[in-house]
Amino acid sequence: MKRRHRISAIIIWILILVFIALALILLSIKLRQSSQPKIVPEIDNRDISRTERRIEEARPEQQGQQKRQEHKVRVAIVIDDIGYDDRIFRKFVGLGIPLTFSVLPGERFSTPIAKEARLLNYEVMLHLPMEPHHPLRKPGNGTLLTTMSHDEMIRLLSKDIEAVPYIVGVNNHMGSLLTENRAVMNILLEEIHKKGLFFLDSKTSPDSVAYETARSMGIRSGRRDVFLDNNRDIEYIKGQIDKVIKMAKKNGEATAIGHPRPETVTALREKIPDFKKEGIELVPVSEILE
C-alpha cells in the first residue's frame, strides 16, 4: 500500500514538473517573439493606399468624396545631397514616409542608392550641381558653369543625367549664380524637357528665374517653399516643419527641402504625427508640380 502511494506521488511530481517545463518553454517562446522588431512593409502599404485611392476616385457613387480628396492638403519633402553616405539614406527610408531623394551625380553611393530607392518605390531626382555666387563653394562633380559653351553644357548635363539611374526630375544643387541667368537656364531646361523630366527650383537665390523659365517652356515644375535644416538644431528643424504645415494649410500644398543629417531624421520622426493630426498628406514631389 505504501509503495502504491509512493508511486502515485512520484507520478504526480513528474506531471507537475512536465507542466512547469511546458509553461517555461511557452513563456520563453513568447518572450523571444515579443523581443523581435516587427518588420512593417511601410513602402508597400503606402503603394496599396495610393492604388485604393485611385480606385475610389473612379467610382461614380463617390463623386463627393473625390471632390474632398482633390482639395486635400499635401506636402512634399525632398532630401537633397544624397550620394555621400548610404547609412543616412537608410535612416530616412526607416521613417516610412514618401520622401523624394535628390541624388548627386558621380558620388560614391549615388548609383547604388538610386537603384535601392527605385526598388523601394521612392521617387528619385538628379541633384544637378550648378555654379554658386561664392567662388569658394564647390558644388562637386559635374558642376555646370555660366562660362561654358552651349555644347559643353549639353554634354555635361547629359553625363550628369546618365550618372543617376531612374530619375524622374531635376533640381539644382547650389546654383545661386547660374539660376539667375535666363539664357543659360533656357539651354538647360530645353534639354531637361527633351528628356521628359520635371524641374524643381531649389530657390538658392531670391533672384532665380529657373521656375518661371520652366513654366514658360511648358515644363512640369515647382519651387522650394522651406529649407528644413539650414540650422542643424533639432528644435529649429521642428519649427521649420511647423512652418511647412502652416504654409500647406494656407496654400493647399508646400514643398520642403532637407538634407542627409541625423538631426533631420530625428525631427521628422517626431513630427510625422503632426502631419496626420493636421490632415496633411505626405506625397512625392511630382504629385504637386504645376
LUMZAFI-837499 format. One record per residue: residue number from 0; residue in one letter; x, y, z of N, C-alpha, C, O in turn. Coordinates in steps of 0.1 Angstrom, whole numbers. Example, Ala and Ser with C-alpha at 12.3 -4.5 7.8 and 13.67 -1.06 7.14 Angstrom:
2
<torvex 0 'a' <132 -57 78> <123 -45 78> <132 -33 78> <142 -33 85>>,
<torvex 1 's' <128 -22 71> <137 -11 71> <129 0 79> <134 11 80>>,
END
This chain:
290
<torvex 0 'm' <8 -12 0> <0 0 0> <9 13 0> <6 22 -8>>,
<torvex 1 'k' <19 12 9> <28 24 10> <35 26 -4> <38 37 -8>>,
<torvex 2 'r' <39 14 -10> <46 15 -23> <37 21 -33> <42 29 -41>>,
<torvex 3 'r' <24 18 -33> <15 23 -43> <13 38 -41> <13 46 -51>>,
<torvex 4 'h' <13 43 -28> <12 57 -26> <24 64 -30> <24 75 -36>>,
<torvex 5 'r' <36 58 -28> <48 64 -32> <49 65 -48> <53 76 -53>>,
<torvex 6 'i' <44 55 -55> <44 56 -69> <35 67 -74> <38 74 -83>>,
<torvex 7 's' <23 68 -68> <14 79 -72> <20 92 -69> <18 101 -78>>,
<torvex 8 'a' <27 94 -58> <33 107 -55> <44 110 -65> <45 122 -70>>,
<torvex 9 'i' <51 100 -69> <62 102 -79> <55 107 -93> <60 116 -99>>,
<torvex 10 'i' <44 100 -97> <38 103 -109> <32 117 -109> <34 125 -119>>,
<torvex 11 'i' <27 121 -97> <21 135 -96> <32 145 -97> <31 155 -104>>,
<torvex 12 'w' <44 142 -91> <55 152 -92> <61 152 -106> <64 163 -111>>,
<torvex 13 'i' <61 141 -113> <65 141 -127> <56 150 -135> <61 158 -143>>,
<torvex 14 'l' <43 148 -133> <33 156 -141> <35 171 -138> <34 179 -147>>,
<torvex 15 'i' <37 174 -125> <39 188 -122> <51 194 -129> <51 205 -134>>,
<torvex 16 'l' <62 186 -128> <75 191 -135> <73 192 -150> <78 202 -156>>,
<torvex 17 'v' <65 183 -156> <63 184 -170> <55 197 -173> <58 204 -183>>,
<torvex 18 'f' <44 199 -165> <37 211 -167> <45 224 -166> <44 234 -173>>,
<torvex 19 'i' <54 224 -155> <63 236 -153> <72 237 -165> <74 249 -170>>,
<torvex 20 'a' <77 226 -170> <87 227 -182> <79 233 -194> <85 241 -201>>,
<torvex 21 'l' <67 228 -196> <59 233 -208> <56 248 -206> <57 255 -216>>,
<torvex 22 'a' <53 252 -194> <50 266 -192> <62 275 -194> <61 285 -200>>,
<torvex 23 'l' <74 270 -190> <86 277 -192> <90 278 -207> <94 289 -211>>,
<torvex 24 'i' <88 267 -214> <90 267 -229> <81 277 -236> <86 285 -244>>,
<torvex 25 'l' <68 277 -232> <59 286 -239> <62 301 -235> <62 309 -244>>,
<torvex 26 'l' <66 303 -223> <70 317 -219> <82 321 -226> <83 333 -230>>,
<torvex 27 's' <92 312 -228> <104 316 -235> <101 319 -249> <107 329 -255>>,
<torvex 28 'i' <92 312 -256> <89 314 -270> <82 328 -271> <85 336 -280>>,
<torvex 29 'k' <73 331 -262> <65 343 -262> <75 355 -260> <74 365 -267>>,
<torvex 30 'l' <84 354 -251> <94 365 -249> <103 367 -261> <106 379 -264>>,
<torvex 31 'r' <107 356 -267> <115 357 -279> <108 364 -290> <114 373 -297>>,
<torvex 32 'q' <95 361 -292> <87 367 -303> <85 382 -300> <86 390 -309>>,
<torvex 33 's' <82 385 -287> <80 400 -284> <92 408 -285> <91 420 -287>>,
<torvex 34 's' <104 402 -283> <116 410 -284> <121 413 -298> <129 421 -300>>,
<torvex 35 'q' <116 405 -308> <120 407 -322> <113 420 -328> <100 421 -326>>,
<torvex 36 'p' <120 428 -335> <113 440 -341> <104 436 -352> <106 427 -359>>,
<torvex 37 'k' <92 443 -352> <83 440 -363> <87 447 -376> <89 459 -376>>,
<torvex 38 'i' <88 439 -386> <91 444 -399> <79 448 -406> <71 439 -411>>,
<torvex 39 'v' <76 461 -408> <64 466 -414> <67 470 -428> <75 480 -430>>,
<torvex 40 'p' <61 465 -438> <64 469 -452> <57 482 -455> <47 483 -463>>,
<torvex 41 'e' <63 492 -449> <56 506 -450> <55 511 -464> <46 517 -468>>,
<torvex 42 'i' <66 508 -472> <65 513 -486> <54 506 -493> <47 512 -501>>,
<torvex 43 'd' <53 493 -492> <42 485 -498> <28 490 -494> <19 492 -502>>,
<torvex 44 'n' <27 493 -481> <14 498 -476> <11 511 -482> <-1 514 -485>>,
<torvex 45 'r' <21 519 -484> <19 533 -490> <14 531 -504> <5 538 -508>>,
<torvex 46 'd' <20 522 -511> <16 520 -525> <2 515 -527> <-6 519 -535>>,
<torvex 47 'i' <-2 505 -518> <-15 500 -518> <-25 511 -515> <-36 511 -522>>,
<torvex 48 's' <-22 520 -505> <-32 530 -502> <-34 540 -514> <-45 545 -516>>,
<torvex 49 'r' <-23 542 -522> <-25 550 -534> <-34 544 -544> <-42 550 -550>>,
<torvex 50 't' <-32 531 -546> <-40 524 -556> <-54 524 -551> <-63 526 -560>>,
<torvex 51 'e' <-57 522 -539> <-71 522 -534> <-77 536 -535> <-89 537 -539>>,
<torvex 52 'r' <-69 546 -533> <-74 560 -535> <-78 562 -550> <-89 568 -552>>,
<torvex 53 'r' <-70 557 -559> <-73 559 -573> <-86 552 -577> <-94 557 -584>>,
<torvex 54 'i' <-88 540 -571> <-100 532 -574> <-112 539 -569> <-122 540 -575>>,
<torvex 55 'e' <-111 544 -556> <-122 551 -550> <-126 564 -558> <-138 567 -560>>,
<torvex 56 'e' <-116 571 -563> <-119 583 -570> <-126 580 -583> <-133 589 -589>>,
<torvex 57 'a' <-124 567 -589> <-130 564 -601> <-145 560 -600> <-152 559 -610>>,
<torvex 58 'r' <-150 557 -588> <-163 553 -586> <-173 564 -587> <-172 574 -579>>,
<torvex 59 'p' <-183 563 -595> <-193 574 -597> <-200 577 -584> <-204 589 -582>>,
<torvex 60 'e' <-203 567 -576> <-211 569 -564> <-204 577 -553> <-209 581 -543>>,
<torvex 61 'q' <-191 579 -556> <-182 586 -546> <-177 599 -551> <-166 603 -548>>,
<torvex 62 'q' <-185 606 -559> <-180 618 -565> <-178 629 -555> <-169 637 -556>>,
<torvex 63 'g' <-186 629 -544> <-185 638 -533> <-171 636 -526> <-165 646 -523>>,
<torvex 64 'q' <-168 624 -524> <-155 620 -518> <-144 625 -527> <-134 630 -522>>,
<torvex 65 'q' <-145 623 -540> <-135 627 -549> <-132 642 -548> <-120 646 -548>>,
<torvex 66 'k' <-143 650 -547> <-141 664 -546> <-133 668 -533> <-125 677 -533>>,
<torvex 67 'r' <-137 661 -522> <-130 664 -510> <-115 660 -511> <-106 668 -506>>,
<torvex 68 'q' <-112 649 -518> <-98 645 -519> <-90 654 -528> <-78 656 -526>>,
<torvex 69 'e' <-97 660 -538> <-90 669 -547> <-84 681 -539> <-75 687 -543>>,
<torvex 70 'h' <-91 684 -528> <-87 696 -520> <-79 692 -508> <-77 701 -499>>,
<torvex 71 'k' <-74 680 -507> <-66 676 -496> <-53 683 -495> <-47 685 -506>>,
<torvex 72 'v' <-49 687 -484> <-36 695 -482> <-25 685 -483> <-25 674 -478>>,
<torvex 73 'r' <-15 689 -491> <-4 680 -494> <10 687 -492> <11 699 -494>>,
<torvex 74 'v' <19 679 -487> <33 683 -485> <43 673 -492> <41 661 -490>>,
<torvex 75 'a' <52 679 -499> <63 671 -504> <76 674 -497> <79 686 -495>>,
<torvex 76 'i' <84 664 -494> <97 666 -487> <108 660 -496> <107 648 -498>>,
<torvex 77 'v' <117 668 -500> <128 664 -509> <141 663 -500> <143 673 -493>>,
<torvex 78 'i' <148 652 -500> <161 652 -493> <172 653 -504> <174 644 -512>>,
<torvex 79 'd' <179 664 -503> <190 667 -512> <203 661 -508> <204 655 -497>>,
<torvex 80 'd' <213 663 -517> <227 659 -514> <229 644 -511> <238 640 -503>>,
<torvex 81 'i' <220 636 -517> <222 621 -515> <233 616 -524> <234 620 -535>>,
<torvex 82 'g' <241 607 -518> <252 601 -526> <264 599 -518> <273 591 -522>>,
<torvex 83 'y' <266 606 -507> <278 605 -500> <278 594 -490> <288 588 -487>>,
<torvex 84 'd' <266 591 -485> <265 581 -473> <252 573 -475> <241 579 -475>>,
<torvex 85 'd' <254 560 -476> <242 551 -478> <235 548 -464> <223 545 -464>>,
<torvex 86 'r' <242 550 -453> <236 547 -440> <226 557 -436> <215 554 -431>>,
<torvex 87 'i' <229 570 -439> <219 580 -436> <207 579 -445> <195 582 -441>>,
<torvex 88 'f' <209 575 -457> <198 573 -466> <188 562 -461> <176 564 -461>>,
<torvex 89 'r' <194 552 -455> <185 541 -449> <178 546 -437> <167 541 -434>>,
<torvex 90 'k' <183 555 -430> <176 561 -418> <164 569 -423> <154 568 -416>>,
<torvex 91 'f' <165 576 -434> <153 583 -439> <143 572 -444> <131 574 -442>>,
<torvex 92 'v' <148 562 -451> <139 551 -455> <131 546 -443> <119 542 -444>>,
<torvex 93 'g' <138 544 -432> <132 539 -420> <120 547 -414> <112 542 -406>>,
<torvex 94 'l' <119 560 -419> <108 568 -414> <95 563 -420> <84 566 -415>>,
<torvex 95 'g' <95 556 -432> <83 551 -438> <74 561 -444> <62 559 -444>>,
<torvex 96 'i' <79 572 -448> <71 582 -455> <75 585 -469> <87 582 -472>>,
<torvex 97 'p' <67 589 -478> <71 590 -492> <79 602 -495> <75 612 -502>>,
<torvex 98 'l' <92 601 -491> <102 612 -494> <106 611 -509> <104 601 -516>>,
<torvex 99 't' <111 622 -514> <118 622 -527> <133 624 -525> <137 633 -518>>,
<torvex 100 'f' <141 615 -531> <155 616 -529> <162 622 -541> <160 617 -552>>,
<torvex 101 's' <169 633 -539> <176 640 -549> <191 637 -548> <198 640 -539>>,
<torvex 102 'v' <196 630 -559> <209 623 -558> <219 631 -566> <217 634 -578>>,
<torvex 103 'l' <231 633 -560> <242 640 -567> <248 630 -577> <249 618 -575>>,
<torvex 104 'p' <253 635 -588> <260 627 -598> <274 624 -594> <281 633 -589>>,
<torvex 105 'g' <279 612 -596> <293 609 -595> <298 607 -581> <311 606 -580>>,
<torvex 106 'e' <290 606 -571> <295 604 -558> <295 589 -555> <290 581 -562>>,
<torvex 107 'r' <302 585 -544> <305 571 -541> <292 562 -541> <292 551 -547>>,
<torvex 108 'f' <282 567 -535> <270 558 -533> <258 563 -542> <247 558 -541>>,
<torvex 109 's' <261 572 -551> <250 577 -560> <242 567 -567> <230 566 -566>>,
<torvex 110 't' <249 558 -574> <242 548 -582> <235 538 -574> <223 535 -576>>,
<torvex 111 'p' <242 532 -564> <235 521 -556> <223 527 -548> <213 520 -546>>,
<torvex 112 'i' <224 539 -543> <213 545 -536> <201 547 -545> <190 544 -542>>,
<torvex 113 'a' <204 552 -557> <193 555 -567> <186 542 -570> <174 541 -571>>,
<torvex 114 'k' <194 531 -572> <188 518 -575> <180 513 -564> <169 507 -565>>,
<torvex 115 'e' <185 514 -551> <178 509 -540> <165 517 -537> <155 512 -534>>,
<torvex 116 'a' <166 531 -539> <154 539 -538> <143 535 -548> <132 534 -544>>,
<torvex 117 'r' <147 533 -560> <138 528 -570> <132 515 -566> <119 513 -568>>,
<torvex 118 'l' <140 505 -561> <135 492 -557> <124 494 -546> <115 486 -546>>,
<torvex 119 'l' <126 503 -538> <117 506 -526> <106 515 -530> <97 519 -522>>,
<torvex 120 'n' <105 519 -543> <95 527 -549> <95 541 -544> <84 548 -543>>,
<torvex 121 'y' <107 547 -541> <108 561 -538> <111 568 -551> <116 563 -560>>,
<torvex 122 'e' <107 581 -551> <109 589 -562> <124 594 -562> <129 598 -551>>,
<torvex 123 'v' <131 594 -574> <145 597 -574> <146 609 -584> <140 609 -595>>,
<torvex 124 'm' <154 619 -580> <157 631 -588> <172 632 -590> <180 626 -582>>,
<torvex 125 'l' <176 640 -600> <190 644 -601> <192 657 -594> <185 667 -597>>,
<torvex 126 'h' <202 657 -585> <205 669 -578> <217 676 -586> <228 673 -584>>,
<torvex 127 'l' <213 684 -595> <222 689 -605> <231 700 -600> <226 711 -597>>,
<torvex 128 'p' <245 698 -599> <254 708 -594> <255 720 -604> <257 719 -616>>,
<torvex 129 'm' <253 732 -598> <253 745 -606> <262 755 -599> <264 755 -587>>,
<torvex 130 'e' <267 764 -607> <276 774 -602> <270 783 -592> <259 789 -595>>,
<torvex 131 'p' <276 785 -580> <271 795 -570> <277 808 -571> <287 810 -579>>,
<torvex 132 'h' <272 818 -564> <279 831 -564> <292 831 -558> <302 836 -563>>,
<torvex 133 'h' <293 824 -547> <306 824 -539> <316 814 -545> <313 802 -546>>,
<torvex 134 'p' <327 819 -550> <337 811 -557> <343 800 -549> <348 790 -554>>,
<torvex 135 'l' <343 801 -536> <349 791 -527> <340 780 -524> <344 769 -519>>,
<torvex 136 'r' <327 781 -528> <318 770 -526> <319 761 -538> <317 765 -549>>,
<torvex 137 'k' <321 748 -535> <323 739 -546> <311 729 -547> <310 720 -538>>,
<torvex 138 'p' <303 730 -557> <292 721 -558> <295 706 -560> <287 697 -557>>,
<torvex 139 'g' <308 703 -565> <312 689 -567> <312 685 -581> <313 693 -590>>,
<torvex 140 'n' <311 671 -583> <313 665 -596> <302 670 -606> <290 672 -602>>,
<torvex 141 'g' <305 673 -618> <296 676 -629> <289 689 -627> <278 691 -632>>,
<torvex 142 't' <297 699 -622> <291 712 -620> <290 720 -633> <299 721 -641>>,
<torvex 143 'l' <278 726 -636> <276 734 -647> <279 748 -644> <276 754 -634>>,
<torvex 144 'l' <287 755 -653> <292 768 -651> <286 778 -662> <284 774 -673>>,
<torvex 145 't' <285 790 -658> <279 800 -667> <289 803 -679> <285 808 -689>>,
<torvex 146 't' <302 800 -677> <312 803 -687> <313 792 -697> <320 793 -707>>,
<torvex 147 'm' <306 781 -696> <306 770 -705> <299 774 -718> <290 782 -718>>,
<torvex 148 's' <304 768 -729> <297 769 -742> <284 761 -742> <282 753 -733>>,
<torvex 149 'h' <276 764 -752> <263 756 -753> <266 741 -754> <260 733 -747>>,
<torvex 150 'd' <275 737 -762> <278 723 -764> <284 717 -751> <281 705 -748>>,
<torvex 151 'e' <293 724 -744> <298 719 -732> <288 717 -721> <288 707 -714>>,
<torvex 152 'm' <278 726 -721> <267 725 -711> <259 712 -714> <255 705 -705>>,
<torvex 153 'i' <255 711 -727> <246 699 -730> <253 686 -728> <248 677 -723>>,
<torvex 154 'r' <266 686 -731> <274 674 -729> <275 670 -714> <273 659 -711>>,
<torvex 155 'l' <278 680 -706> <279 677 -692> <266 674 -685> <265 665 -677>>,
<torvex 156 'l' <255 681 -689> <242 678 -684> <238 664 -688> <233 657 -679>>,
<torvex 157 's' <240 660 -700> <237 646 -704> <245 636 -696> <239 626 -692>>,
<torvex 158 'k' <257 639 -693> <266 630 -685> <260 629 -671> <260 618 -665>>,
<torvex 159 'd' <256 640 -665> <251 641 -651> <237 633 -651> <235 625 -641>>,
<torvex 160 'i' <229 634 -661> <216 627 -661> <219 612 -662> <212 604 -655>>,
<torvex 161 'e' <228 608 -670> <231 594 -672> <238 588 -659> <237 576 -657>>,
<torvex 162 'a' <244 597 -651> <251 592 -639> <242 587 -628> <246 579 -619>>,
<torvex 163 'v' <229 591 -628> <220 588 -618> <208 580 -624> <200 587 -631>>,
<torvex 164 'p' <207 567 -622> <196 560 -628> <182 563 -622> <181 567 -610>>,
<torvex 165 'y' <172 561 -630> <158 561 -626> <153 575 -621> <143 576 -614>>,
<torvex 166 'i' <159 585 -626> <154 598 -622> <142 602 -630> <140 598 -641>>,
<torvex 167 'v' <133 610 -623> <121 615 -629> <121 630 -630> <112 636 -637>>,
<torvex 168 'g' <131 636 -624> <131 651 -624> <145 656 -620> <154 648 -617>>,
<torvex 169 'v' <146 669 -619> <159 675 -616> <157 687 -607> <147 694 -608>>,
<torvex 170 'n' <166 689 -598> <166 702 -590> <180 707 -589> <190 698 -590>>,
<torvex 171 'n' <182 719 -587> <196 725 -586> <202 723 -573> <196 725 -562>>,
<torvex 172 'h' <215 719 -573> <224 719 -562> <232 732 -562> <240 734 -571>>,
<torvex 173 'm' <231 740 -551> <237 753 -551> <231 761 -563> <219 761 -565>>,
<torvex 174 'g' <239 767 -572> <234 773 -584> <228 787 -582> <221 792 -590>>,
<torvex 175 's' <232 794 -571> <227 808 -569> <230 817 -581> <223 826 -584>>,
<torvex 176 'l' <242 815 -587> <246 823 -598> <239 819 -611> <233 827 -618>>,
<torvex 177 'l' <240 806 -614> <235 801 -627> <220 802 -628> <216 805 -639>>,
<torvex 178 't' <213 800 -618> <198 800 -619> <193 815 -621> <181 817 -623>>,
<torvex 179 'e' <201 825 -619> <197 838 -622> <199 842 -637> <195 853 -641>>,
<torvex 180 'n' <206 833 -644> <209 836 -658> <198 829 -667> <198 817 -669>>,
<torvex 181 'r' <190 837 -673> <179 832 -681> <183 825 -694> <178 814 -697>>,
<torvex 182 'a' <193 830 -700> <198 824 -712> <204 810 -710> <201 800 -717>>,
<torvex 183 'v' <211 808 -699> <217 795 -695> <206 786 -691> <206 774 -695>>,
<torvex 184 'm' <196 791 -683> <185 782 -679> <177 777 -691> <172 766 -691>>,
<torvex 185 'n' <176 786 -701> <168 782 -713> <175 770 -720> <168 760 -724>>,
<torvex 186 'i' <188 770 -720> <196 759 -726> <194 746 -718> <191 736 -724>>,
<torvex 187 'l' <195 747 -705> <195 735 -697> <180 730 -696> <178 718 -697>>,
<torvex 188 'l' <171 739 -695> <157 734 -693> <151 728 -706> <143 719 -706>>,
<torvex 189 'e' <156 733 -717> <152 727 -730> <156 713 -731> <149 704 -736>>,
<torvex 190 'e' <169 710 -727> <174 696 -727> <167 688 -717> <163 676 -719>>,
<torvex 191 'i' <164 693 -705> <157 686 -694> <143 682 -699> <138 671 -697>>,
<torvex 192 'h' <137 692 -706> <123 689 -712> <124 678 -722> <115 670 -723>>,
<torvex 193 'k' <134 678 -731> <135 668 -741> <136 654 -735> <132 644 -740>>,
<torvex 194 'k' <142 653 -723> <144 640 -716> <132 636 -708> <131 625 -702>>,
<torvex 195 'g' <121 644 -709> <109 641 -702> <109 642 -687> <102 635 -680>>,
<torvex 196 'l' <118 651 -682> <120 653 -668> <113 665 -663> <111 675 -671>>,
<torvex 197 'f' <109 666 -650> <103 678 -645> <115 686 -638> <126 681 -637>>,
<torvex 198 'f' <112 698 -634> <122 706 -628> <117 713 -615> <106 719 -615>>,
<torvex 199 'l' <125 712 -604> <122 718 -592> <132 728 -589> <144 725 -588>>,
<torvex 200 'd' <128 741 -587> <138 752 -584> <140 752 -569> <131 754 -561>>,
<torvex 201 's' <152 749 -565> <156 749 -551> <156 763 -545> <156 764 -532>>,
<torvex 202 'k' <155 773 -553> <155 787 -549> <166 790 -539> <164 795 -528>>,
<torvex 203 't' <179 787 -544> <190 791 -536> <194 806 -538> <202 811 -531>>,
<torvex 204 's' <187 812 -547> <188 827 -549> <174 833 -550> <165 827 -557>>,
<torvex 205 'p' <171 844 -543> <158 850 -544> <156 856 -558> <144 859 -562>>,
<torvex 206 'd' <166 857 -566> <165 862 -580> <166 851 -590> <168 854 -602>>,
<torvex 207 's' <164 839 -586> <163 828 -595> <152 830 -606> <141 834 -602>>,
<torvex 208 'v' <155 827 -618> <145 827 -629> <142 813 -634> <134 811 -643>>,
<torvex 209 'a' <147 803 -627> <146 789 -631> <131 785 -632> <127 779 -642>>,
<torvex 210 'y' <124 787 -621> <110 782 -621> <101 789 -631> <94 782 -639>>,
<torvex 211 'e' <102 802 -632> <93 809 -642> <97 806 -656> <89 805 -665>>,
<torvex 212 't' <110 803 -659> <115 799 -672> <110 786 -675> <105 783 -686>>,
<torvex 213 'a' <110 776 -666> <105 763 -668> <90 764 -671> <85 757 -680>>,
<torvex 214 'r' <83 772 -664> <68 773 -666> <65 778 -680> <56 774 -686>>,
<torvex 215 's' <73 788 -684> <71 794 -697> <73 785 -708> <68 786 -719>>,
<torvex 216 'm' <82 774 -706> <85 764 -716> <76 752 -715> <77 743 -723>>,
<torvex 217 'g' <66 753 -706> <57 742 -705> <62 729 -698> <57 718 -700>>,
<torvex 218 'i' <72 731 -690> <78 720 -682> <71 719 -669> <68 729 -662>>,
<torvex 219 'r' <67 707 -665> <62 705 -652> <72 709 -642> <84 704 -642>>,
<torvex 220 's' <68 718 -633> <78 724 -624> <72 728 -611> <60 729 -609>>,
<torvex 221 'g' <81 731 -602> <77 736 -589> <89 743 -583> <100 745 -589>>,
<torvex 222 'r' <87 748 -570> <98 755 -563> <97 752 -549> <87 749 -543>>,
<torvex 223 'r' <109 753 -543> <110 750 -528> <104 762 -520> <106 773 -523>>,
<torvex 224 'd' <96 758 -510> <90 767 -501> <98 769 -488> <100 781 -484>>,
<torvex 225 'v' <103 759 -483> <110 759 -470> <123 750 -470> <122 739 -474>>,
<torvex 226 'f' <134 756 -465> <145 747 -462> <144 743 -447> <142 751 -439>>,
<torvex 227 'l' <145 730 -445> <142 725 -432> <154 726 -422> <152 729 -410>>,
<torvex 228 'd' <166 725 -427> <177 723 -418> <190 731 -421> <201 726 -420>>,
<torvex 229 'n' <188 744 -425> <199 753 -426> <207 754 -413> <219 755 -412>>,
<torvex 230 'n' <199 753 -402> <204 752 -388> <202 737 -384> <191 732 -385>>,
<torvex 231 'r' <213 731 -379> <212 716 -375> <205 713 -362> <204 702 -358>>,
<torvex 232 'd' <201 724 -355> <194 722 -342> <181 715 -344> <173 719 -352>>,
<torvex 233 'i' <178 704 -336> <166 697 -338> <153 705 -336> <144 704 -344>>,
<torvex 234 'e' <154 714 -326> <142 722 -323> <140 732 -334> <128 735 -338>>,
<torvex 235 'y' <150 737 -340> <149 746 -352> <143 739 -363> <133 744 -370>>,
<torvex 236 'i' <147 727 -366> <142 719 -377> <127 716 -375> <119 717 -384>>,
<torvex 237 'k' <123 713 -363> <109 710 -359> <101 723 -362> <89 722 -366>>,
<torvex 238 'g' <107 735 -358> <100 747 -361> <98 750 -376> <88 755 -380>>,
<torvex 239 'q' <108 746 -384> <106 747 -398> <96 738 -404> <88 741 -413>>,
<torvex 240 'i' <95 726 -398> <84 717 -402> <70 723 -399> <61 722 -406>>,
<torvex 241 'd' <69 729 -387> <57 736 -384> <54 747 -394> <42 749 -397>>,
<torvex 242 'k' <64 754 -399> <62 764 -409> <57 758 -422> <48 764 -429>>,
<torvex 243 'v' <62 746 -425> <57 739 -437> <42 736 -436> <34 737 -445>>,
<torvex 244 'i' <39 730 -424> <25 727 -422> <16 739 -423> <5 738 -429>>,
<torvex 245 'k' <20 750 -417> <12 762 -417> <10 767 -432> <-1 771 -436>>,
<torvex 246 'm' <21 767 -439> <21 771 -453> <12 762 -462> <4 767 -470>>,
<torvex 247 'a' <13 749 -459> <5 740 -467> <-10 742 -464> <-18 741 -473>>,
<torvex 248 'k' <-14 744 -451> <-28 746 -448> <-33 759 -454> <-45 760 -457>>,
<torvex 249 'k' <-24 769 -456> <-29 781 -462> <-30 780 -477> <-40 786 -483>>,
<torvex 250 'n' <-20 774 -483> <-20 773 -498> <-25 760 -504> <-26 759 -516>>,
<torvex 251 'g' <-27 750 -496> <-32 738 -501> <-20 728 -503> <-23 716 -504>>,
<torvex 252 'e' <-8 733 -504> <4 724 -506> <16 732 -503> <16 744 -502>>,
<torvex 253 'a' <27 724 -501> <40 731 -498> <51 721 -501> <49 708 -500>>,
<torvex 254 't' <63 726 -505> <74 717 -508> <86 721 -499> <90 733 -498>>,
<torvex 255 'a' <91 712 -492> <103 714 -483> <115 706 -488> <113 696 -494>>,
<torvex 256 'i' <126 712 -485> <139 705 -488> <147 703 -475> <149 713 -468>>,
<torvex 257 'g' <152 691 -473> <160 688 -462> <173 682 -467> <175 680 -479>>,
<torvex 258 'h' <182 678 -458> <195 673 -462> <198 661 -453> <192 659 -443>>,
<torvex 259 'p' <207 652 -458> <210 639 -451> <218 641 -438> <230 639 -437>>,
<torvex 260 'r' <210 645 -428> <216 648 -414> <208 640 -404> <196 639 -405>>,
<torvex 261 'p' <215 635 -394> <208 627 -383> <197 636 -376> <186 631 -373>>,
<torvex 262 'e' <200 649 -375> <191 658 -368> <178 659 -376> <167 660 -370>>,
<torvex 263 't' <179 659 -389> <167 660 -398> <159 647 -397> <146 648 -396>>,
<torvex 264 'v' <165 636 -396> <158 623 -394> <150 623 -381> <138 620 -380>>,
<torvex 265 't' <157 628 -370> <151 628 -357> <139 637 -357> <128 634 -352>>,
<torvex 266 'a' <141 649 -362> <130 659 -362> <118 654 -370> <106 656 -366>>,
<torvex 267 'l' <120 648 -382> <109 643 -390> <102 632 -383> <90 631 -383>>,
<torvex 268 'r' <109 623 -376> <103 612 -369> <94 617 -358> <83 612 -356>>,
<torvex 269 'e' <98 628 -351> <90 633 -341> <78 641 -346> <68 642 -339>>,
<torvex 270 'k' <79 646 -358> <68 654 -363> <58 647 -373> <48 653 -377>>,
<torvex 271 'i' <61 635 -376> <52 628 -385> <38 627 -380> <29 629 -388>>,
<torvex 272 'p' <36 625 -367> <22 625 -362> <15 639 -364> <2 639 -366>>,
<torvex 273 'd' <22 650 -365> <16 663 -367> <10 664 -380> <-1 670 -382>>,
<torvex 274 'f' <16 658 -390> <11 659 -404> <-3 651 -404> <-12 656 -410>>,
<torvex 275 'k' <-3 640 -398> <-15 632 -397> <-26 639 -389> <-38 640 -393>>,
<torvex 276 'k' <-22 645 -378> <-32 653 -370> <-38 664 -377> <-50 668 -375>>,
<torvex 277 'e' <-30 671 -386> <-35 683 -393> <-42 679 -406> <-46 687 -414>>,
<torvex 278 'g' <-43 666 -409> <-49 661 -421> <-41 664 -434> <-47 665 -444>>,
<torvex 279 'i' <-28 664 -432> <-19 666 -444> <-14 653 -449> <-9 645 -442>>,
<torvex 280 'e' <-14 652 -462> <-9 640 -469> <5 643 -474> <8 653 -481>>,
<torvex 281 'l' <14 634 -470> <28 635 -475> <29 628 -488> <24 616 -489>>,
<torvex 282 'v' <34 634 -498> <34 629 -512> <48 631 -519> <56 639 -514>>,
<torvex 283 'p' <51 623 -529> <63 626 -537> <62 639 -544> <50 644 -547>>,
<torvex 284 'v' <73 646 -546> <72 660 -551> <65 661 -565> <59 671 -568>>,
<torvex 285 's' <66 650 -573> <60 650 -586> <44 652 -585> <38 656 -595>>,
<torvex 286 'e' <38 649 -574> <24 650 -573> <19 664 -570> <7 667 -571>>,
<torvex 287 'i' <28 673 -567> <23 687 -565> <30 697 -574> <30 709 -572>>,
<torvex 288 'l' <35 692 -586> <40 701 -596> <29 708 -604> <18 703 -605>>,
<torvex 289 'e' <33 719 -610> <23 726 -619> <26 722 -633> <18 727 -642>>,
END
